[in-house]
Amino acid sequence: IKKAATVVLMLNSPEEEVLAKACDAIYKFASKGDENKVTLLGLGVVEPLFKLVSHEDPLVRRNATMAFGILASNNDVKKLLRELDVTHSVIARLAPEEDIVIHEFASLCLAHMAVEYTSKVQIFEQGGLEPLIRLLSSPDPDVKKNSVECIYHLVQDFQSRAAVRELNAIPPLLDLLKSEYPVVQLLALKTFGIISNDREARIILRENQGLDHLFKILETKEFNDLHVEALAVVANCLEDVDTMQLIQQTGGLKKLLSFAEMSSIPDVQKNAAKAIAKAAYDSENRKILHEEEVEKCLVNLLGTDNDGSKAAAAQAISAMCENLASKDVFGIQGIPQLVQLLSSENEEVKEAAAIALANLTTASPTMENTNLDILSIEPLINVLSAKRDGTIANAATVLTNMATQEPLRLSIQSHGVMNAIVEPLQSTNSMVQSKAALAVAALGCDVDARTEVSLMLLFIFSVVFITFFLK
């Protein structure tokens, strides 16, 4: 047979041998590329093929499922599959008594379909999660890969996340971290990255020695490609004080901080800093991190070449500032580098540095503990014209805090701060306006400054009046 249309017609044959060979031919034709899949779709292959997925003959059923699994990667085919509501029949092919090849391509079909929200709901409501979890223990690596990929898509929905816990999926998912196939390990880690957002899942993960598995991956250089995803899971786990204490007691926290500093992979450093930031939102965690001298690690990360790592480190410093002991350390070691970051061309870095500086200088027992000096003033005044409102508001806060020291206040005034703060005072963002007004109030503490403030306000009111009059 030389034409695909003829093979599609043969799918209606009453002979099982003909059906099996036709399905096999369609599988091979569809495997050659997306263009062939589109051709088959136009020839109406999906509906007759769908009927054969449940055929009583094992060979016909297997070949039809193979063809179905390959075709499902095409978006237009997936759309038709949703309309036909094929998920129930495909899920049925995951039964233990079915051939392992059928398991492979039925799970592949579901993995393709689970990308779409409607299909996620259908697979979950029709009981697809339980057989997929069972197939995580399949002897075939392709079946494992397809099953965990489908589960990864399903757990994006909170109902599936809860069901994964109830169906005891965490132990078999942990076993996949020991797979010899990196793609299987990666998909398992991505799945953990989502389900570990739930506290109950983190408890189960900890009880099943999941942290040991994660740290083994982080300690293995050959698993560099997996380090970013592993750190994302660790970051979620560190939110729990019990987990933090366990990691500290086993020496894992020292390893994590050393790993963050020593890694040459920017995304690894960034995710390590994010893990610290996440953990630092809890007061007990902050104490533990301070005991392990996290400040040294974060200050070192501020000096990396990667903007993402710098921003993440600055965010972690902001979170750690709630601990007064940490705030004192950063006041001495971190401020010079944070001030340098205010001149970065990257707006995210600039904003993260401004927030960290604002937190460091706010509610300090004494401003003398901080390492702010004359050299810090010009970069702060420059960012009052930054693109991000958060950068401007926090820079104004730092200037307000600096103004409590008379030498710094006089120096700030001499750098033309009143001219620079005109634009923030006219911002449409109420927070920026508020912080700018507080800065003006803090800086206008003497006769010369008040005169300058009066002239500035007169200018602003004039502009507002003229604008209103012209309208």
N, C-alpha and C positions, 0 to 999 in steps of 0.2 A: 504494500500500500504506500502510495507516494503523497497522498493528500490527507491533511489533518481532519478535514470534514468527514472523510470516509470512516476514519477511526471513531469519531464521535458518534456517527450513526450506528457503529457496531456495538456501542454501549447498550443498545436495546435488543441485542441478540438473545435468543433463548438458550444458547449453548454456553456452558460455563467455561469451556476452554477458550472460546472466542472472547468472552468477557474478560477473562484473566489477561489474555494477550493484548487486548485493546487498552485496558487500564495500564499495563506495563508500558505500552507505546506512548500513551499520554504522559506518563510519569517522565519518561526519557526526553520527550519533546519539550515538556514544561521546564525541565531541569536546565535546558540550554540558555534560558534567558527570559527576561520580563516580557519581551516582545512576543514570544511564543505563548506566554500565559494570556496576554491580551487577545491574541488570535483565538485561542481556545475558548476564552470567555465569550467572544463574539459569535462563536459557533454553537453556543448554548451547552457547553460541556458540564457546567456545575450541577444542574438538577439531576440528570441521569447518573452522574458519578456519585452524587450524594446518596441515591437509592442503593447503590452497590456497596457503600461503606458498611451497611448492615446485612449484606448478602450472606446466605447460609453456608456457601462454599468458602472455606478458609483462604484459599489462594486468591479468589476474586476479591474477598474482603480485604486481604492484605494489600494487594496491588492497588485497589481503589483508595485505600487509606493513604498509601504512599503518594499517589497522584494528588490527593486532596491536601495533604500536608505541604507539598511543594507549591501548589497553586495559591494557598492561603497567604503567601507572602505579598501578593499583589493587592494594592489598596482597593481596587474596583471589585476584585473577587471577594475580599473581606466584607465589603458593603453588601454584596448579594448574600453572603453566608449569614450575615446578621438578619437580613430580611427573611431568609428561609428558616431561621432559628435552628441551626444545625448542631448547636452545642450539646444537646442531650445525647444525640447519636454518637458524637465524637467522644464524649465523656465515657459512654458505654464501652468504647474500644480500649479503655484503660483497665478493664477488668483483669484480674490475675490470670485467668485462663487464656487470655489472648496471646498471640505470638509477640515476641519481643520487638520485632520489626513494626508491628502494628502499634505497640506502645510508643516507639520512637516517633512515628509520623503523626499519630493522634496527638501526642503531647506537643509536637512541633506546630501543628495546626492551632492548638489552643494558645500556645505562646504567641503566635502571630496575632491571633484575634484579641488576646487580653490587653493589647496596647490601647484598644478603644474602650471608653467607659461603659458603653451599653453592653459590650461583650463581657466585660469584667463582672457586671451585675448578673448576666445570664449564667456565666460559669459558676459564680458563687451560689446563686439561688438554686441551681440544678445539681448541686452537690459535687462540683468538680474538684474542690480543694482537697478532700480526703484522699481520693485515689492519686492525686498529684504528689501529696506528701508521702504516700506509700512508695511511689516510684522513685523517691530520692534515694532509696536503698537498692535500686535496680543494679544488676551486675553490668549493665551496658552504660558506658559514659555518655552517649548521646541522649539516652533516655533521662539520665540525671540532669544533663545540661538543659534540655528542653523543659523538664519539670520545674527546676529551680528558677528558670527564666520566667515561666508562666506565673509561679508563685510570687516572684519579685514584682511583676506587674499588678497582681491581685492585691498585694498588701499595701498598695498605695491608698486603698480604701480602708477606713477604720474597722469596718465589720470583718473584713478578711484578716486584719491584724489580730483582732480578738480571737477569731476562730483558729488561727495558727497556734496561739498559745494553748487553747482548749484541746486541740488535736495533737498536742505534744510534738510539734514539728521542730522544736529547737534542737533536740539531740541529733536527729538525722541531718539537719542543716550544719551543725558543728562538724559532723563527720565529713562533710563535703570540703571543709577547710583543709583536710588532709589529702584531698584528691591530687593525682599527678597531673591533672589538666588545669592550667592557670585560668582558663575561661570559666570552669566550674567553680573554682575558688573565688574568683572575682564576683560572680553572680550571687554566691552565698553571702559574701561580705556586703554587697549592695543590699541584699534582702535584710541582713542584720542591721544595716544602717538605717533602715526604715522602722523595723519592728522594735528596735532598741530605744525609740522615742517614747515607748510606753514603759512605765516603771515596772509593771508586773513582768514584762518580758525581760527586763534587765535583771530582775531577781532570779528568774529561771536560768538566764544565761550565766549568772555568777554561780548558782548552785551546781551547774553542769560543767564547771571549770572552763567556761568560755573565755575568760580573761587569759588563762594559760595559753589557749590556742592563738589568741590575738597577739600576745607578746612573742610567741614563737615565730609568728610571721614577721613581726617588726624586727626581730633579732636576726633574721635570715636575709643576707644581702641578695641572694638569688631571687627573692620575692619583692624586689624594688617596685615592681608594677602594682603590687597589692598594698603597699604601705599607706597610700593616701586613703583608701577605703577602710583599711583596718583602723587607722587613726580616727576616722569619722565615727566608728562604732565605739572606740575607747572614749571619745569625747562625750558621747551620750551616757556611757556607763559612769563616768566621773561625776555626773550630776548628783549621784547618790553618795552620802557620807560613808555608808558602810563599805561601798566599793572603794572609795578613796582610801579609807583606813586599811582595807585589805591590801591594796596595791602598795601602800606605804610600808606595811609590815613585811611584805614579800620582796621589797626592794624594787618593785616595778616602777614606782614613781621616779626614783633616781634614774632608772634606765630611760624612762620617757623623756625627762628633761635633758639628759645627755644626748639622746637620740635626736631631739629637736635641734640642739646646737650643732651636732656633728654632721647631720645629713646634708648631702650636696643637692638634694632634690627640693626645689622651691616649694612645690605643693605640699611636700611632707612637712616642711618647716611651718608653712601657713596653717595646715590642719592641726599640727601640734599646738601652736599658739591658740587656735580656736578651741581646742580641747581644754586648755588651761583657762581660757576666758569663760567657757561654759561652766566649768567646775567652780570658778571663783565667785559665782553669783550666790553661793551658799557660804554663810559665815564660818561654819566649822571647816569647810574645805579650804577657805582662805588661810585659816590658822595652820593647817597641815602643809599647804603650799609654801607658806612663809618659813615653816620649820625646815623645808627642803631647799630653801634659798632660791625660790623660783624667780626672784627679782633679777638675779645675775643672768639667768637664761633669757629672760624677756629683753633686758637691756642689750644683750648680745644680738638678739634677733632684730632689734631696731637698726643694726648696722649691716644687715644683709643687702644683697644687690636686688632682691626681688620686692616689688611694691606690695604684692599680696601678703608676703610675710611681715613686712614693716607695718602694714595696716592692722593685721591680726594681732601682732605683738602690742601695738598701741592700745587696741581694744581690750586686750588681756590686762594691761597696766591699769586701764580705767576701772576695770572690775576689781582688781586687787587693791585699789586705793581705799576701799571701804575698810581695809585693815590698816590701822594707824601705824603699826610697825613697818609695814610694807611701804606706806606713804612716805615715811621718813627716809627709807632706803632709796626710793625712786627720786625723792627730792634732791638727794646728793648725786646719784649716779645717772638717772635717766633724763632729767630735764634738758641738759645741753643737746642731747641727740634728738629729743622731741622738738625742740626749737628749730633745729636744722631741718627737720621734716616739714616744717611749715613752708619751706621754700621749694618743696617737691612740685613737680609738674603734674603729678597724679592727684586728682581731687579727693579720692578716697583716703589716700595717705594723709593728705593735708587735714582733712576733717577729723580723722582718727587721732592725729597728733594734738589737734586743738582741744578735743574732748578730754584726752588724757591730761593735758596741762590744766584744763579747767578743774578736773577732779582732784588733781594734785594740790592745787592752790586754794581750793574751797574747804572751809571748816578745818584748816590746819591749826593745831594747837598754837603754833607761832609761825608766822611767815618767814622768820629768820632761818628756819630749818630748810627752806627750799633754796635751790641753787639758781634762782632767777637773778639776772644782773642786767646791766645797761645793754649788753649785747643781745639780750632777748627782746628788746623793745621794738626795734625796726621790723623784724619778721612778723611780730604780732600786729603791728599797725598795717603792714602790707596786706595781711589776710582779711582785713576789714572790707576789702573789695573782692573777696573770693567769690567763686560761682555758687557755692553751696551755702544755704542759710545756716546749717549746723556749724560750719566752720566759722562763719562771721559771729554768731551768737556766743560760741565758746571762746573765741578770741577776745570778745568784749568782756566776758566773765573774767578771763585771766588778767586783763588790764585793770578791771575793777579790784581784783584781789591784790595786784601789785601796788595799787594806789594807797594801800594801808601803810606802806613804807615811804616816808617823806622823800628820801633821795631818789627813789624810783619814780615817785609821782612827779617830781619836778623834771626828771629826765623825760618821762613820757610826754609831759606838756611841751617840752622843748622840741620834740620830734614832730610837732604839728598834728597831734592826735585829734584836735577839735575839727580840723578840716576833713580828716579821714573818716570821722564818725558821722558826718552829715548824711552820707548815702544810707548807712544802716538805719538812721533815725527816720528815713522816709520809706523804709522797706514796707512791702505789703504783708510781710510775715510779722505777726504780733509778738512772737517770741524774740525775734531779732530786734524789733523796736524796743521791747522791754529791757533787754540786756544792754542795748546801746544807751538807753536813758539812764540806767543804773551806773554805767561807766562814766557818763557825763557828770552825774551827781557825785561820784567818788572822786573824780579828777578836779571838779570845780570848787576846791576847798580854800582858795586864796583869792585875793583881789584881782590879780592879772588873769587868772583862769576864769573867774566869774565874768570879767569884762569880755573875754573871748567867747564864752558861752552865750552872753547876751547878744553879741554881734552875730553869732552863728544862728541863734533862734530867730533873730530879726530877719536874717536872710531867708531862712526856711519859711517863715510866715509870709514874707513878701512873695516868694515863689508860689506858695499855695494861693494867696490872694489873687495874683495876676492870672494864674491858671483858671481859677474859679470865674474871674471877671471875663476872661476871653471866651469861656464856655457860654 
